[in-house]
Amino acid sequence: MSKKKQTEKDRHLARIKDTELHKAGACYIGHTGKKYSPCDYPWNGYRISKNRDSMYNDKVSLVGQWREKKLDWFKKRAKEEIEHIRKCKTGFAKLAVGTQLSLLKLLSSLNWADKFNARIEKPYKKLKVDPRAWNIGYEEPTLLNFIPRDHDYDYPQQKRCLGKGADNPYYHNHHHLIPGGVILKCIGPQDTEAKPDDPDKRFDLLLTSKWNINKGENIVILPTEKFIGNQIDLPTHCPYGQRKHPTYSKTCETDVNIVRSRLQEALDKGLHKLAKDDAKAVRQQMRQLSKRLLRQIRRMGAGVSISTRNS
């Protein structure tokens, strides 16, 4: 039996996971790592989001006026995203485009109506009971909102009140503000350059900066359903089955390429480790980029997919 070919991400992770730098908290690969570890980005994102509670708390004021979730209304809303669905490189998108299925048949064949109605029915039922039911940091032992599955809300005290995962209080995603794919693309070998002797040297230097892509400062919790985003005035992360956000990722590349240039300069000098000042500059550049991206996401508007971000 042939061994399954590793993806580029898997290759990098296998290469660095047992290094001392990674064990000490440096990482450029988006992965969860061990529970509560420096790379456990859902947990890191939850912890920092409690300090960003103004993004999530007490946003819903007109729940009683929310429309009945009828299938006809759902289809109408789904049409708004059909262009994104067609662009999404997934099996069902290829099926829809290749066979010219109508939206109705697409929804029917994939049970989308049931799937997405269920995704909004449960969160709204909670709100009917308590208008603060979508808040973060509110009666955590009872609601456990946004806490990653099987994580104790009061760690390290270990009170055994475990989180319920990415569908509580509504479906959400722990989005890397600087995406891992951008790091691999920009720091890695470029088509326009001569083939380097070792394409991983820049990554090794980046690791010596002790920056971690999975740290809370680079994570933001976003709803994955447009219905929810409209209610809480936040954009959405890859709604309706989208798998990627290439437009968003593209806008991060300029800043990451600046870091790449700094790493290359160090390589050209024959360095295998960034000097203290250079390492600090790289961390600062990445942190400032994360902060800027967070500000821009907060200004994008209610229900807008970050996949449509143009600037």
Secondary structure, DSSP 8 states (H G I E B T S, - for coil): -------HHHHHHHHHTTSHHHHTT-B-S----STTSTT-HHHHHHHHHGGGGGGTTT----GGG-----HHHHHHHHHTTHHHHHHS-SHHHHHHHHHT--HHHHHHHHTHHHHHHHHHHHHHHHHHH-TTTT-SSSSHHHH-TT--BT-BTTTTS----BB--TTSSS-EEEEESS-HHHHHHHHS--TTS---S-TTHHHHHHHHTT-BTTSGGGEEEEESSHHHHHHHT--BSS-TT----HHHHHTTHHHHHHHHHHHHHHHHTT-SS--HHHHHHHHHHHHHHHHHHHHHHHTS-TT-BGGG---
